[in-house]
Amino acid sequence: MKGLPDWKKLGFPTLRYLGKLLERAYDMRNNLISCNCFVAQPLAYFRPLLITIDRDFFNVECQSPDMLRGRLVQSFGDGDHIRELICNHTEGALCPQSCACVTEPRFSDIQFDKIVFVTTISCSNSPLHRLPHVLPESDVIEFHFTGKSVERVTAEHYLSHVTVFNFLFMPQFEKMAISNLTSLKQLSVPRPGQVGGILRELSRLHPCVFLQEGDFVMNCTCSLQWMFEWLTSMREGNGLQCHIYGLRLRPGNLHGSSDALWSTSSHGHVETKM
């Protein structure tokens, strides 16, 4: 029924049982609610009900954390406010050393009452040389490295959930790791880390993966000849857009002008220059 949540997901076998809950008007305002990511999915389920039926006993306030104290729980169902209901795992056993691990809920683009949990792993000067074996459980994982970066991307069980890798330099990739990166949308390294080019084993990825934050500028060497076949076989797809960025070649140094090897034109067409 339009305007009502899926009562079976809420634990009610029939609509009649949900009606009894509303009829008896249970006042939940005195509950000590910690407004974190665990509140997001129940809120998404109840959101249609809260919009349809206006009752003062639905005005439950957050008691913690301090920054959200006094906010109405139902207010997080509006727009992108759901992202404020974070879970901070930084001090937990599953978060790598010298890293911050924060989970942020977001509404699914496919199912309006479905929450997608996105965990950002931000590592500053971390002693990690390879990816950690364990992480907080999440639907989507984003890695951001500053100060130091991992040297090797290993075949970890969670790689199919990784959408973003921000490295300081291009690491080595295990073969199985590349095969498992089925959701990767962005792989970024700063300009000094780009000069050596893209590893040939990464040709399983779409070129747009490397172009989400700007041009990818490489020194022009014979070792990059394999890229011509790779690029000419690619088309825009996989839900990725390169915007106005492209793969560019410099004549052997960082100070010369660069020529476009592969780019997306202002009309959205892929252009390969050979």
C-alpha positions, -999 to 999 in steps of 0.1 A, spaced: 0 0 0 13 34 -10 25 55 20 31 26 43 64 8 50 69 -29 43 55 -42 76 71 -76 72 105 -61 71 96 -44 104 87 -77 120 49 -75 116 33 -105 99 3 -85 86 -8 -49 83 -33 -55 111 -5 -60 136 12 -27 125 -22 -10 129 -23 -22 165 10 -5 172 -3 28 158 -37 24 176 -21 20 210 2 49 203 33 38 221 53 69 232 89 64 223 102 99 231 119 89 264 141 63 247 178 71 248 186 70 211 222 70 199 220 85 164 245 65 144 245 44 113 225 16 129 195 40 130 196 46 93 179 14 80 149 14 104 144 51 96 144 43 59 117 17 65 95 39 86 100 71 65 68 66 45 48 61 77 63 92 93 55 113 63 19 100 61 9 100 98 18 130 120 19 121 157 38 139 184 50 106 199 71 101 168 92 131 177 121 111 192 153 130 198 189 120 196 206 117 230 241 110 215 266 118 201 269 154 215 269 170 180 235 155 172 219 158 207 184 172 205 179 165 168 147 148 158 155 113 145 130 116 117 147 148 104 176 126 91 152 111 65 152 144 45 175 148 16 211 138 23 209 143 61 209 105 64 247 108 59 251 125 93 243 92 110 278 79 109 295 51 128 331 58 137 352 26 139 386 43 142 392 30 178 379 -5 170 399 -36 164 389 -38 127 403 -4 117 440 -5 105 467 13 125 471 50 118 438 50 99 404 65 104 374 43 96 340 60 92 308 44 79 282 67 63 247 56 53 233 67 20 199 61 3 201 36 -25 197 49 -60 177 18 -69 154 11 -39 141 41 -20 138 23 14 172 6 11 203 20 28 238 16 14 267 18 39 298 35 26 330 31 47 359 55 41 393 42 52 416 73 55 452 64 63 479 90 72 515 78 74 502 43 81 528 15 85 508 -7 61 528 -21 32 498 -41 18 461 -39 22 447 -50 56 431 -85 59 401 -73 79 380 -41 78 346 -31 92 318 -47 72 303 -24 46 285 -23 12 310 1 -3 346 8 7 368 38 -2 406 39 5 425 72 8 462 72 16 483 103 26 518 105 39 525 69 31 508 44 8 506 6 5 531 -9 -19 510 -40 -28 473 -46 -34 466 -81 -23 436 -103 -31 415 -96 0 379 -108 4 364 -73 5 378 -61 -29 345 -65 -47 331 -37 -25 360 -12 -31 350 17 -53 378 42 -47 416 39 -43 436 71 -38 473 62 -37 505 82 -34 521 61 -62 511 32 -84 514 0 -63 518 -36 -75 486 -56 -79 482 -93 -74 465 -110 -104 435 -121 -83 432 -87 -68 426 -71 -101 399 -97 -110 381 -90 -78 379 -52 -83 345 -55 -100 331 -23 -85 362 0 -88 352 35 -101 383 55 -92 420 48 -90 440 80 -84 477 89 -79 493 124 -78 510 137 -109 546 125 -98 532 90 -94 517 90 -129 549 94 -150 557 57 -150 523 49 -167 496 24 -160 505 -12 -153 496 -35 -182 478 -59 -159 454 -30 -151 440 -31 -187 411 -51 -172 399 -18 -159 382 9 -179 403 40 -187 378 63 -169 388 47 -136 421 66 -138 404 99 -149 380 108 -121 401 137 -106 420 150 -136 443 141 -165 467 111 -162 500 123 -176 527 98 -184 562 99 -198 562 88 -235 581 55 -236 580 24 -258 568 4 -229 534 20 -233 527 8 -268 503 -19 -255 480 9 -244 469 17 -280 452 -16 -285 436 -13 -250 423 22 -256 409 16 -291 390 -14 -278 373 6 -250 341 25 -252 323 47 -227 305 23 -203 303 7 -169 284 37 -156 316 58 -156 322 92 -172 356 106 -179 342 142 -180 368 164 -198 399 145 -186 422 123 -207 453 101 -207 482 122 -219 519 117 -229 549 139 -221 581 136 -242 602 120 -215 600 146 -187 576 164 -165 582 199 -180 574 194 -217 539 198 -232 516 168 -233 496 153 -261 463 135 -256 465 98 -261 429 91 -251 402 116 -240 365 124 -239 355 153 -261 331 180 -250 304 162 -269 309 130 -249 327 110 -276 358 89 -269 388 101 -289 419 79 -293 450 95 -309 476 72 -322 
